[in-house]
Amino acid sequence: MAKINTNFSKLAAGYLFPEVARRTRVWQEKNPGVKVMRLGIGNTTEALPRVLVDAMKKKLDLLSDRNTYTGYGDEQGDIPLRQALRDFYSRKYGVELEMDEFFVSDGGKSDSANLQELFSSDNIVAIQDPAYPVYVDSNVVGGRTGEFNPKTGCYDGFVYLESNAKNGFIPEVPKCKVDLIYLCSPNNPTGAVATKAQLKAFVDYARENKAIIIFDAAYSAYIEDPELPRSIYEIEGAKECAIEVNSFSKLAGFTGVRLGWSIVPHALVCENSGENVLHNMWNRRQCTFFNGASNIAQAGGIAALTDEGYKACSELVDYYKGNAKIIREGLESLGLVCVGGKDSPYIWAKGPEGVSSWDFFDMILDRCHVVVTPGSGFGPAGEGYVRVSAYGHREDVEAAVKSIKENLKI
């Protein structure tokens, strides 16, 4: 008799973004004819750089000829792309990695969910709070938690590393022994960026406790400050204790194209494995469960890492950072306390005292006709905040901020 994975039943009702969409749809039904402006989900909106499109079109042309057609590629990713990623890390970050330590995928979100499969279900998991929901939900389904407590907004069994105004939204290392640590910098949703000293504290902790850090660097292209690390491997010792996840979604606007990568170093070790074990396990996992990323998308990824392509991608990133500046300045003009919006495409805004995240969401939607994302959907430490996304056409962002400034009376 077949049985379901009962861990799915532990998931808190309603994934954040579909719930935002549902509430927005209900509001529109009650307010027909009113235009809703969206600063919610972090989905890119601007056209892909021409150099990337041309590279993918060229690949398509090759696929149209039987003499140059290719089917499955390497499950780990096409060698030219993995070489380009290795050279990119060396050139841009001063980080030396091996080509075969890069694993190309269909996106950072998939990798963030799938990496937990490498680890025992009895591992104790620490989650940066607030955090992107996939870290939490994938480990719930993986059986590493008890039940969800609606009163606290927490899952029993997780260690929540609270990020708040006092610590600049970068948490301190765990005060107890944990096995897996999820970090994201620049952080989604808060926009806060960890310093080298802050990341070193986590690396030192992980090495001492034989723990593994899963480090999400999907927004690293937005970091302006040269003193801020864009890869955890800028920290000495990180290759022994950290897996890095990254993506072309925000670097190159590939949200719909789907392309990302993870780095699993040969030197990575944990409590019951030596060097190469986790590397080989991830390689086996990808070869068994994954047939490789789209060869068309990978052609675009290679182009994005050339000098011409990276320049075009940087201009795209700068466009969204310009949006973020407009949003942050607009919110701050109303007296709202904000984080992010400089080295990140997200602005984390504190609502009025005593107003919940969902109530603040409703307030902005009702009064300003603007959709944002409630902070509580990212974890208990997000209560009272909303995340505002800089992904949008400039004219739409300006109209939304204008409406907020004119109508959000606090």
PLY file of the C-alpha trace (Angstrom):
ply
format ascii 1.0
element vertex 410
property float x
property float y
property float z
element edge 409
property int vertex1
property int vertex2
end_header
0.00 0.00 0.00
1.47 3.36 -1.04
1.88 6.00 1.63
2.45 9.72 1.25
5.36 11.68 2.67
3.54 13.03 5.72
6.14 15.77 6.15
4.27 17.71 3.45
1.38 18.05 5.89
3.67 19.98 8.25
4.10 22.84 5.78
2.43 26.03 6.93
-0.71 26.59 4.87
-0.26 28.68 1.75
3.10 29.32 0.10
3.87 33.03 0.43
3.76 34.22 -3.18
0.59 32.38 -4.28
-1.08 33.79 -1.16
-0.01 37.31 -2.15
-1.46 36.66 -5.62
-4.71 35.30 -4.15
-5.23 38.28 -1.86
-4.45 40.68 -4.68
-6.94 38.92 -6.95
-9.66 39.10 -4.27
-8.98 42.82 -3.80
-9.20 43.46 -7.54
-12.54 41.65 -7.71
-13.85 43.99 -5.03
-12.34 47.02 -6.76
-12.94 46.50 -10.49
-11.26 48.88 -12.86
-8.58 49.98 -10.36
-5.04 49.51 -11.67
-2.78 47.58 -9.30
0.95 48.35 -9.33
3.28 45.51 -8.36
6.45 45.81 -6.29
6.14 42.33 -4.84
7.71 39.25 -6.36
11.36 39.50 -7.46
10.77 38.75 -11.13
12.88 40.60 -13.69
11.05 42.74 -16.24
13.57 44.22 -18.70
14.64 42.75 -22.02
17.65 40.44 -22.08
20.92 41.98 -23.30
21.30 41.54 -27.05
24.67 39.78 -26.76
23.04 37.03 -24.69
20.08 36.68 -27.06
22.41 36.47 -30.07
24.41 33.68 -28.41
21.24 31.68 -27.70
19.95 32.25 -31.25
23.25 31.00 -32.62
22.89 27.88 -30.50
19.34 27.41 -31.82
20.62 27.66 -35.38
23.15 24.93 -34.65
20.36 22.73 -33.30
18.45 23.15 -36.57
21.16 21.35 -38.55
21.70 17.61 -38.06
25.45 18.12 -38.56
25.68 20.48 -35.57
22.74 19.22 -33.50
23.50 18.19 -29.92
21.24 16.37 -27.47
22.02 15.76 -23.83
25.03 17.58 -22.49
27.06 16.82 -19.39
24.87 16.54 -16.30
27.33 18.79 -14.47
27.09 21.47 -17.16
28.83 22.16 -20.44
32.59 22.36 -19.98
32.95 25.81 -21.64
30.43 27.29 -19.18
32.09 25.66 -16.17
35.47 26.95 -17.35
33.96 30.41 -17.81
32.56 30.32 -14.26
35.92 29.25 -12.87
37.67 32.08 -14.71
34.96 34.55 -13.62
35.49 33.74 -9.94
39.23 34.10 -10.35
39.02 37.37 -12.29
36.21 39.11 -10.38
36.50 37.71 -6.86
40.10 36.57 -6.59
38.80 33.09 -5.73
40.55 30.06 -7.20
38.34 27.02 -7.76
38.52 23.90 -9.92
36.34 23.67 -12.99
34.77 20.41 -11.80
33.70 22.03 -8.52
31.03 23.93 -10.49
27.71 22.21 -11.17
25.37 23.97 -13.60
21.64 23.66 -12.98
18.28 25.10 -14.01
18.39 27.67 -11.20
19.51 28.49 -7.71
16.11 27.75 -6.18
16.23 24.13 -7.35
19.72 23.67 -5.94
18.78 25.32 -2.65
15.98 22.77 -2.28
17.88 19.73 -3.54
21.13 20.09 -1.62
19.46 18.99 1.60
19.17 15.51 0.07
22.90 15.03 0.72
22.40 15.16 4.47
20.89 12.92 7.10
17.34 13.67 8.23
18.51 13.96 11.84
20.77 16.94 11.11
19.94 20.06 13.12
19.24 22.95 10.75
19.86 26.64 11.46
18.05 29.13 9.24
18.83 32.81 8.85
15.54 34.46 9.83
13.93 36.04 7.85
14.85 33.91 4.85
13.68 32.87 1.41
11.04 30.15 2.02
12.69 27.36 0.00
15.35 26.77 2.67
12.71 26.13 5.29
10.19 24.21 3.21
12.70 21.81 1.65
14.00 20.79 5.08
10.48 20.40 6.44
9.70 18.00 3.59
13.08 16.34 4.23
11.90 15.43 7.73
14.17 17.64 9.82
11.47 19.40 11.83
8.53 18.85 14.08
5.22 20.60 13.57
4.67 24.25 12.67
3.64 26.39 15.64
1.25 29.11 14.40
1.65 31.06 17.64
5.38 31.51 17.22
5.60 31.18 13.43
8.35 28.59 13.94
8.86 24.91 13.21
9.85 22.75 16.14
13.39 21.50 15.66
14.76 24.40 13.62
17.27 26.85 15.07
16.26 30.33 13.96
19.11 32.84 13.59
17.24 36.07 14.09
18.17 39.02 11.92
16.88 42.29 13.28
17.55 46.02 13.48
19.94 45.54 16.41
22.33 43.26 14.51
21.91 45.01 11.17
19.88 42.06 9.87
22.94 39.80 9.82
22.61 37.13 12.51
25.19 35.94 14.98
26.55 32.41 14.85
24.45 29.73 16.57
24.78 29.50 20.34
24.26 25.73 20.20
25.63 22.98 17.98
23.93 22.76 14.57
24.78 20.77 11.46
23.44 22.76 8.50
23.40 26.56 8.28
21.50 28.48 5.59
22.77 31.97 4.82
21.88 34.39 2.03
23.91 37.53 1.26
22.79 39.95 -0.08
19.84 38.71 1.85
16.45 38.01 0.39
14.26 39.58 1.80
16.11 42.19 3.90
18.74 43.37 1.43
21.40 43.26 4.16
24.93 42.18 3.15
27.33 40.30 5.43
30.85 41.64 5.92
33.95 39.47 5.65
34.24 39.46 9.44
30.65 38.30 9.85
31.08 35.50 7.33
34.40 34.51 8.90
32.60 33.99 12.20
30.26 31.51 10.50
33.11 29.78 8.67
35.07 29.44 11.93
31.98 28.05 13.66
31.31 25.57 10.86
34.89 24.31 10.77
34.97 23.90 14.53
31.66 22.01 14.61
32.02 20.08 11.33
28.88 21.87 10.11
28.01 22.77 6.51
27.00 26.26 5.34
24.70 26.49 2.33
25.38 29.99 1.09
22.99 31.65 -1.36
24.81 34.33 -3.36
22.12 34.85 -6.01
22.20 38.64 -5.59
25.98 39.08 -5.42
26.02 41.09 -8.67
24.26 43.91 -6.81
27.07 44.50 -4.32
28.75 47.88 -4.92
31.05 48.10 -1.90
34.39 46.43 -2.80
34.95 45.56 0.86
31.87 43.34 0.96
32.36 39.68 -0.06
30.50 38.45 -3.13
31.44 34.83 -2.59
31.85 32.94 0.67
35.08 31.53 -0.75
36.65 34.93 -0.25
36.81 33.77 3.37
39.75 31.56 4.30
38.67 28.02 5.13
35.26 28.25 3.45
36.07 25.52 0.93
36.16 23.08 3.85
32.66 23.92 5.10
30.53 25.77 2.53
28.48 25.07 -0.57
27.68 28.16 -2.63
24.54 28.55 -4.75
24.22 31.22 -7.43
22.10 32.07 -10.44
21.93 33.89 -13.75
18.35 34.92 -12.89
19.32 38.24 -11.34
22.80 38.63 -12.84
21.54 38.33 -16.43
17.75 38.56 -16.16
17.36 34.80 -16.71
14.36 34.29 -14.42
12.41 32.59 -17.22
15.42 31.24 -19.12
16.44 29.22 -16.02
20.15 28.78 -15.37
22.18 28.62 -12.17
25.11 26.88 -10.54
26.34 25.45 -7.29
29.89 25.01 -6.06
30.73 21.88 -4.07
34.47 21.97 -3.31
36.60 18.84 -3.17
37.84 19.96 0.27
34.33 20.04 1.76
34.02 17.84 4.86
31.46 17.17 7.55
31.22 15.11 10.72
31.18 11.69 9.08
32.88 12.32 5.73
36.26 13.38 4.47
37.31 15.29 1.38
35.58 14.53 -1.94
32.71 12.59 -0.36
30.09 15.36 -0.56
31.48 16.47 -3.92
31.07 12.96 -5.30
27.62 12.57 -3.74
26.35 15.75 -5.42
27.89 14.63 -8.70
26.09 11.29 -8.38
22.85 13.01 -7.43
22.97 15.28 -10.46
23.87 12.45 -12.83
21.04 10.29 -11.49
18.24 12.85 -11.03
19.11 15.58 -13.55
19.88 15.58 -17.27
21.64 18.91 -17.31
20.54 22.48 -17.94
19.24 23.61 -21.32
22.08 23.82 -23.82
20.43 26.95 -25.21
20.41 28.63 -21.79
24.02 27.61 -21.21
25.06 29.35 -24.43
23.52 32.51 -22.98
25.34 31.94 -19.71
28.70 31.70 -21.46
27.96 34.97 -23.25
27.03 36.64 -19.94
30.50 35.92 -18.56
32.41 37.48 -21.45
33.61 41.06 -21.06
30.93 42.33 -23.46
28.19 40.23 -21.90
29.10 41.08 -18.32
29.12 44.79 -19.16
25.61 44.49 -20.62
24.42 42.49 -17.61
25.91 45.07 -15.25
23.94 47.79 -17.02
20.79 45.73 -16.45
21.67 45.34 -12.76
22.32 49.09 -12.51
18.85 49.74 -13.94
17.21 47.76 -11.15
19.49 49.40 -8.58
18.24 52.74 -9.87
14.71 51.52 -9.18
15.74 50.48 -5.69
17.14 53.94 -4.98
13.84 55.55 -6.04
11.85 53.18 -3.82
14.02 53.55 -0.75
14.16 57.34 -0.96
10.40 57.46 -1.46
9.68 55.28 1.57
12.17 57.09 3.76
10.58 60.42 2.84
7.51 59.16 4.71
9.57 58.40 7.79
9.68 54.65 7.22
12.82 52.86 8.42
14.37 50.90 5.55
17.21 48.44 4.97
18.66 47.35 1.63
18.20 49.04 -1.71
21.88 49.78 -2.28
23.74 46.48 -2.55
20.48 44.66 -3.15
17.32 44.94 -5.28
15.12 44.63 -2.20
14.04 47.26 0.31
12.98 46.00 3.76
10.58 48.52 5.26
9.33 48.64 8.85
5.61 49.21 9.16
3.89 51.41 11.77
4.28 50.24 15.35
1.81 47.50 16.22
0.78 46.86 12.60
1.35 43.30 11.36
3.02 42.50 8.05
-0.22 41.39 6.41
-2.08 44.42 7.75
0.64 46.67 6.35
0.34 44.79 3.04
-3.42 45.46 3.06
-2.87 49.11 3.99
-0.54 49.72 1.05
-2.82 47.85 -1.33
-6.00 49.59 -0.15
-4.62 53.11 -0.01
-1.96 53.09 -2.71
-3.00 50.21 -4.98
0.54 48.80 -4.73
1.40 45.17 -4.04
4.39 44.43 -1.81
5.37 41.24 0.07
4.58 40.72 3.79
7.74 40.16 5.79
6.19 37.54 8.05
6.05 35.20 5.04
9.83 34.95 5.25
9.89 33.86 8.89
8.93 35.03 12.37
11.61 37.75 12.46
9.96 39.34 9.43
6.81 40.26 11.32
6.00 43.96 11.06
8.00 44.45 7.85
7.31 44.32 4.13
9.69 43.57 1.28
9.54 45.94 -1.69
11.05 44.73 -4.96
12.93 46.91 -7.42
12.09 44.63 -10.31
9.80 46.57 -12.61
9.74 49.06 -15.46
11.10 52.43 -14.33
7.87 54.25 -15.18
5.83 51.73 -13.17
8.16 51.99 -10.19
7.95 55.78 -10.29
4.15 55.65 -10.47
3.96 53.20 -7.55
6.28 55.28 -5.38
4.35 58.43 -6.25
1.12 56.76 -5.16
2.70 55.57 -1.91
4.05 59.03 -1.13
0.68 60.65 -1.82
-1.63 58.12 -0.20
0.17 56.23 2.57
-0.57 58.46 5.52
1.06 57.07 8.63
0 1
1 2
2 3
3 4
4 5
5 6
6 7
7 8
8 9
9 10
10 11
11 12
12 13
13 14
14 15
15 16
16 17
17 18
18 19
19 20
20 21
21 22
22 23
23 24
24 25
25 26
26 27
27 28
28 29
29 30
30 31
31 32
32 33
33 34
34 35
35 36
36 37
37 38
38 39
39 40
40 41
41 42
42 43
43 44
44 45
45 46
46 47
47 48
48 49
49 50
50 51
51 52
52 53
53 54
54 55
55 56
56 57
57 58
58 59
59 60
60 61
61 62
62 63
63 64
64 65
65 66
66 67
67 68
68 69
69 70
70 71
71 72
72 73
73 74
74 75
75 76
76 77
77 78
78 79
79 80
80 81
81 82
82 83
83 84
84 85
85 86
86 87
87 88
88 89
89 90
90 91
91 92
92 93
93 94
94 95
95 96
96 97
97 98
98 99
99 100
100 101
101 102
102 103
103 104
104 105
105 106
106 107
107 108
108 109
109 110
110 111
111 112
112 113
113 114
114 115
115 116
116 117
117 118
118 119
119 120
120 121
121 122
122 123
123 124
124 125
125 126
126 127
127 128
128 129
129 130
130 131
131 132
132 133
133 134
134 135
135 136
136 137
137 138
138 139
139 140
140 141
141 142
142 143
143 144
144 145
145 146
146 147
147 148
148 149
149 150
150 151
151 152
152 153
153 154
154 155
155 156
156 157
157 158
158 159
159 160
160 161
161 162
162 163
163 164
164 165
165 166
166 167
167 168
168 169
169 170
170 171
171 172
172 173
173 174
174 175
175 176
176 177
177 178
178 179
179 180
180 181
181 182
182 183
183 184
184 185
185 186
186 187
187 188
188 189
189 190
190 191
191 192
192 193
193 194
194 195
195 196
196 197
197 198
198 199
199 200
200 201
201 202
202 203
203 204
204 205
205 206
206 207
207 208
208 209
209 210
210 211
211 212
212 213
213 214
214 215
215 216
216 217
217 218
218 219
219 220
220 221
221 222
222 223
223 224
224 225
225 226
226 227
227 228
228 229
229 230
230 231
231 232
232 233
233 234
234 235
235 236
236 237
237 238
238 239
239 240
240 241
241 242
242 243
243 244
244 245
245 246
246 247
247 248
248 249
249 250
250 251
251 252
252 253
253 254
254 255
255 256
256 257
257 258
258 259
259 260
260 261
261 262
262 263
263 264
264 265
265 266
266 267
267 268
268 269
269 270
270 271
271 272
272 273
273 274
274 275
275 276
276 277
277 278
278 279
279 280
280 281
281 282
282 283
283 284
284 285
285 286
286 287
287 288
288 289
289 290
290 291
291 292
292 293
293 294
294 295
295 296
296 297
297 298
298 299
299 300
300 301
301 302
302 303
303 304
304 305
305 306
306 307
307 308
308 309
309 310
310 311
311 312
312 313
313 314
314 315
315 316
316 317
317 318
318 319
319 320
320 321
321 322
322 323
323 324
324 325
325 326
326 327
327 328
328 329
329 330
330 331
331 332
332 333
333 334
334 335
335 336
336 337
337 338
338 339
339 340
340 341
341 342
342 343
343 344
344 345
345 346
346 347
347 348
348 349
349 350
350 351
351 352
352 353
353 354
354 355
355 356
356 357
357 358
358 359
359 360
360 361
361 362
362 363
363 364
364 365
365 366
366 367
367 368
368 369
369 370
370 371
371 372
372 373
373 374
374 375
375 376
376 377
377 378
378 379
379 380
380 381
381 382
382 383
383 384
384 385
385 386
386 387
387 388
388 389
389 390
390 391
391 392
392 393
393 394
394 395
395 396
396 397
397 398
398 399
399 400
400 401
401 402
402 403
403 404
404 405
405 406
406 407
407 408
408 409
